[in-house]
Amino acid sequence: MSDATRLVTAEELERFPDDDYRYELADGRLIRMSPAGWEHGRIVARLLFLLTQHVRSGHLDELATEVGFTLRSNPDTVRAPDVAFVRRERMPSGRLRRFWIGPPDMAVEVISPDDRPRDICAKVEEYLICGVLAVVIVDPDKAAVTIHRRLSPPVMVSGDDDIDLDDIVAEFRCRPREIFD
């Protein structure tokens, strides 16, 4: 197998040099991602702010952004959702300096202009199969949020409808306009 097609491990990915790109692994193959655009970053910041206010006020659980989660091994798959939520009881004691082993409880992905619908669907399916309880897809073009849960049809929310994540983040609700406006 040549270097160009050599599979990369999660451990190797953790040691990648910092440059202008972010990377994920899908079955050992590198996926290079450009830095996020302004709108993408603004939406991630707003949603993270709303979730953080809620989570920190109740001293609940943990949130992170762009953290590597090793979802599968041999070959390795590492995803870094725009926002990840992990319940407190799953948090390790002490500092965690490496990728998280296993899925977050909730993964949020904000669609970027270069994201292809089939890739987004595949990522949602991968997250759910690997044990993520809810995958939230935020679509800036439609000003809508779609919540995917295993064994349930997706729920799309827009405008003044409630984004209800109470089954994952206790008592959390917000409206899409709080994220997009």
C-alpha positions as CSV (number, residue, x, y, z in Angstrom):
1,M,0.0,0.0,0.0
2,S,1.5,3.4,-1.0
3,D,1.7,6.4,1.4
4,A,-1.1,8.1,-0.6
5,T,-3.5,5.3,0.3
6,R,-2.1,4.4,3.8
7,L,-4.8,4.5,6.5
8,V,-4.3,6.9,9.3
9,T,-5.0,6.1,13.0
10,A,-6.6,8.3,15.6
11,E,-3.3,8.4,17.4
12,E,-1.5,9.7,14.3
13,L,-4.2,12.3,13.7
14,E,-3.8,13.6,17.3
15,R,-0.2,14.4,16.4
16,F,-0.9,16.2,13.1
17,P,0.7,19.6,13.0
18,D,-1.5,22.7,13.3
19,D,-2.1,24.3,10.0
20,D,-4.9,26.1,8.2
21,Y,-7.0,22.9,8.0
22,R,-8.9,20.7,10.3
23,Y,-9.2,17.0,9.7
24,E,-11.5,14.1,10.5
25,L,-11.0,10.4,9.8
26,A,-13.5,8.2,8.0
27,D,-12.4,4.6,8.1
28,G,-8.8,5.6,8.4
29,R,-8.9,8.1,5.5
30,L,-8.2,11.7,6.1
31,I,-10.9,14.3,5.3
32,R,-9.4,17.7,5.1
33,M,-11.8,20.6,6.0
34,S,-11.2,24.3,5.4
35,P,-11.6,26.8,8.2
36,A,-15.2,27.7,8.8
37,G,-16.7,30.7,7.2
38,W,-18.2,33.7,9.1
39,E,-21.8,32.6,9.0
40,H,-21.0,29.1,10.1
41,G,-18.9,30.3,13.0
42,R,-21.5,32.9,14.1
43,I,-24.2,30.2,14.1
44,V,-22.0,27.7,16.1
45,A,-21.2,30.5,18.6
46,R,-24.9,31.4,19.1
47,L,-26.0,27.9,19.6
48,L,-23.1,27.1,21.9
49,F,-23.9,30.2,23.9
50,L,-27.6,29.2,24.3
51,L,-26.6,25.7,25.3
52,T,-23.8,26.8,27.6
53,Q,-26.1,29.3,29.5
54,H,-28.5,26.4,30.1
55,V,-26.0,23.7,31.0
56,R,-23.9,25.9,33.3
57,S,-26.9,27.4,35.1
58,G,-27.9,23.9,36.2
59,H,-24.3,22.7,36.6
60,L,-25.2,20.0,34.1
61,D,-23.0,18.0,31.8
62,E,-20.4,19.3,29.4
63,L,-20.2,21.0,26.0
64,A,-17.3,21.3,23.6
65,T,-16.7,22.5,20.1
66,E,-14.6,20.7,17.4
67,V,-13.4,18.0,19.7
68,G,-12.3,14.7,18.2
69,F,-14.5,11.7,19.0
70,T,-13.1,8.3,18.1
71,L,-16.3,6.6,16.9
72,R,-14.7,3.4,15.5
73,S,-11.4,1.6,15.5
74,N,-9.5,-0.5,13.0
75,P,-9.8,1.4,10.8
76,D,-10.3,4.5,12.8
77,T,-13.1,7.0,12.4
78,V,-12.8,10.3,14.2
79,R,-15.4,13.0,13.9
80,A,-15.3,16.5,15.3
81,P,-18.8,17.9,15.6
82,D,-19.3,21.7,15.6
83,V,-20.8,21.3,19.0
84,A,-20.8,18.2,21.2
85,F,-22.7,17.5,24.4
86,V,-21.7,14.8,26.9
87,R,-23.6,13.9,30.1
88,R,-21.8,14.5,33.3
89,E,-21.9,10.8,34.4
90,R,-19.9,9.9,31.2
91,M,-17.1,12.4,31.9
92,P,-13.8,10.9,33.1
93,S,-12.2,12.2,36.3
94,G,-9.2,14.4,35.7
95,R,-8.2,16.1,32.4
96,L,-8.8,14.5,29.1
97,R,-6.1,15.7,26.7
98,R,-6.7,13.3,23.9
99,F,-9.6,12.5,21.6
100,W,-12.7,11.2,23.4
101,I,-13.1,7.5,22.9
102,G,-16.8,6.8,22.0
103,P,-19.6,9.0,20.9
104,P,-20.9,12.2,22.4
105,D,-24.5,12.1,23.6
106,M,-25.4,14.8,21.1
107,A,-23.6,16.0,18.0
108,V,-24.4,19.3,16.3
109,E,-23.3,20.0,12.7
110,V,-23.8,23.3,10.9
111,I,-24.0,22.9,7.2
112,S,-21.3,24.7,5.3
113,P,-21.7,25.8,1.7
114,D,-19.4,23.0,0.4
115,D,-21.2,20.2,2.3
116,R,-23.0,17.7,0.0
117,P,-26.4,16.4,1.1
118,R,-25.3,12.7,0.7
119,D,-22.2,13.3,2.9
120,I,-24.4,14.9,5.6
121,C,-26.8,12.0,5.5
122,A,-23.9,9.5,5.8
123,K,-22.5,11.4,8.7
124,V,-25.9,11.5,10.5
125,E,-26.3,7.7,10.0
126,E,-22.7,7.1,11.2
127,Y,-23.2,9.1,14.4
128,L,-26.5,7.3,15.2
129,I,-25.1,3.9,14.5
130,C,-22.1,4.6,16.7
131,G,-24.4,5.6,19.6
132,V,-25.0,9.3,19.4
133,L,-28.5,9.9,20.9
134,A,-29.3,13.0,18.9
135,V,-27.7,14.5,15.8
136,V,-28.7,18.1,15.2
137,I,-28.2,19.5,11.7
138,V,-28.4,23.2,11.4
139,D,-29.1,24.5,7.9
140,P,-28.4,28.3,7.5
141,D,-29.8,28.4,4.0
142,K,-33.2,27.2,5.2
143,A,-32.9,28.8,8.6
144,A,-34.0,25.4,9.9
145,V,-32.8,22.8,12.4
146,T,-33.4,19.0,11.9
147,I,-33.1,16.7,14.8
148,H,-32.3,13.0,14.1
149,R,-32.7,10.3,16.7
150,R,-32.2,6.6,16.3
151,L,-35.4,4.7,15.4
152,S,-37.4,8.0,15.0
153,P,-38.2,10.1,11.9
154,P,-36.2,13.3,11.7
155,V,-37.9,16.4,13.1
156,M,-37.4,19.7,11.2
157,V,-38.0,22.9,13.1
158,S,-38.0,26.5,11.8
159,G,-39.2,30.0,12.7
160,D,-40.8,30.2,16.2
161,D,-41.2,26.5,16.7
162,D,-39.4,24.9,19.6
163,I,-36.1,23.0,19.2
164,D,-36.8,20.5,21.9
165,L,-33.8,18.6,23.1
166,D,-35.1,17.8,26.6
167,D,-34.5,14.1,26.2
168,I,-30.8,14.8,25.8
169,V,-30.1,18.2,27.5
170,A,-32.6,18.3,30.4
171,E,-35.2,21.1,29.9
172,F,-33.4,22.7,26.9
173,R,-35.5,24.4,24.4
174,C,-34.9,27.3,22.0
175,R,-36.2,28.7,18.7
176,P,-34.4,28.6,15.4
177,R,-34.7,32.4,15.1
178,E,-32.5,32.7,18.3
179,I,-29.7,31.0,16.3
180,F,-30.2,32.6,12.9
181,D,-31.3,36.2,13.6
